[in-house]
Amino acid sequence: MAYQWLPPSKDHRPLWPGRLEEVIDLPNGLRLEIWDYSRRLAGDRWLVGMLVQIPIEAGPEHFSSPEIYERFRRETGGVLYYRYRKERNFIDERERERIFRSLKENFLRAALNYLSHPEFRERFLRTEVPLYERRVRWEEEVKRKDEEAEELEEIWKDRPI
């Protein structure tokens, strides 16, 4: 999988710096962050990158069991992220700021009303929490099958074929 830039956090250090360009407090109580992670590629050519994210806390009421919720809190700190990224590649250095501004303005024009909707948080969690739970169950199943395979290998290691 290709590298995807994420903002710095206590658990993550990105490969190159970015800067928090703007923070918008939405009417539904959420906080939208717009990050510029543009970087020079070669000579006067740039990758212009924009990451929009909204951290959304999930409570135990969103999960099917307290065990999965506790695992979620351990792994994520209790936060899921709405993320949208847009990139333009091989942009002339003189156009970099204009291209980023255009990406930001187009995104805000298209999505701000949607992200500001009073039910956005609940709808997002109704979609993302089941995906998280499905991933957890899948990981547990893979782990169980690996353990079974190791047990069978141990049982059969000295037997002739």
N, C-alpha and C positions, 0 to 999 in steps of 0.2 A: 504494500500500500504506500502511496506517495506521502511524503511529509506534509502535514497540515499544521500551519503556524497556529499556536494558541498563546494567549496572554500569559505573562509570568504569574506564578502563584507559589505557594509554599512547597508544592510538590512538583512543579514544572518550571524548567528554564528553557525558553525558546532558543533555537539555533541562531537567530539574529533578533536584534531589538525591534520593538514596535512602539507606538505611542498612542495613548488614549486620546483620541481626537475630540470626542464629545460625549457627554452623558445627558440623557433626557429622562426626566422623571415623568412617567406616563400617568394619565388620569386614573388608571386601574391599580395604582400602587406599585407597579413594577418599574424597574430601572433599566433603561436601554443604554448600552455602551457601544460606541463606534471606535474601532481600533484601526490604525493605519500601520500595516506591517510591510510597506514598500521597501524594496532594497535594490541596490545596483546589481545588474547582471554582468555586463561587460561594457567597458568604455562609457559611453553616454546613454546606454540602454538600461531600462529599469523594469522590474516586476512591480506593478502597482497592485497592492493587495488591501482589501478592506474586509474586516471581520466585524459583524454586528452580533452582539450577544445580550441575552437577558437571563440573569440567574433567577431560577425559580425554586423556592424551597418546597419540599414535599414532606407531608406529615404521615404519621402511621395510618391514618384513616384512608390513605390512597393505596395501601398495600394489602395483599391478600393474607399475609401472616406477619406477626411481630418479628419472627426470625429473619424474614427477607428484609423487613424494614431496618433491622439492626445491621445487617450486612450492608445495605444501601448506605446507611449513615457512616459506617466504617470506611467504605470505599470512596464515597463521594463527598462526605461532610454534610449530607442531607440536601444537596443542591443538584438539580438538573439544569441544563442550559438549552435555551433556544439559540441556535447559531445559524447565521447566514454569512456566506463569504462570496466575494466576487473578486476576480483577478483579471488584469490585463497584462499581457506579456510583451516584452521588447518595445517598451514605450520610450520615446525620446525624453531626455532629462528635462528639456524645456516644457514638455507637455504634462509632466508628472502630476503637479498640483491640480491642474485643470481636470485631468482624467479622474483623479481621486474625488474631487469636488462633485464631478458629474455622477460618479458611482454612488456617492452618498446621497445626493439630491434625488436621483432616480429611485433609490431604495426607499427613502423616506416618503416620497410622493406615492409610491405604490403600496407600501406596507404599514405606514404609521397608524392609520385608522384600524386596520386589522389587529395590530399588536396592542392597541389601546382599548380594545373591546373589553367590557367588564367581565366577560366569561373566558377571556383568553387563557388565564392561568389554569382554570379547571379543565378546560378542553385540552390544553397542552398536556397536563398531568394524566388525563384519561387516556391519552395516546401513548405517552412515553413510559409511564410506570409499567404497563403490561409488557412493553418491549424489554424493559430492564428485567422484569421477572422471568420472561421467556429466556433471556440470555443466561440468567442465573441457573435456571433449571437445565438448560442445555449444557452448561459448564459442569454441573453436578453429574449429569448423565455421562458425559465424556470421561470424567474422573472415575466414576464407578466402573465403566467398561475397561478403562486402562488398568484399574486394580484387578478386575477379573482376569484380564489377559496376563498380568504378571503372576497371579496365582496359578493359572493353567501352565504357564511356562515353568514355574517352579515344580509343579507336580510332574510334568512330562519331560523335564530336562535330562534325566538319566535313563529314560526308556528308549529302547531301540525302535527305530522306525520301520 
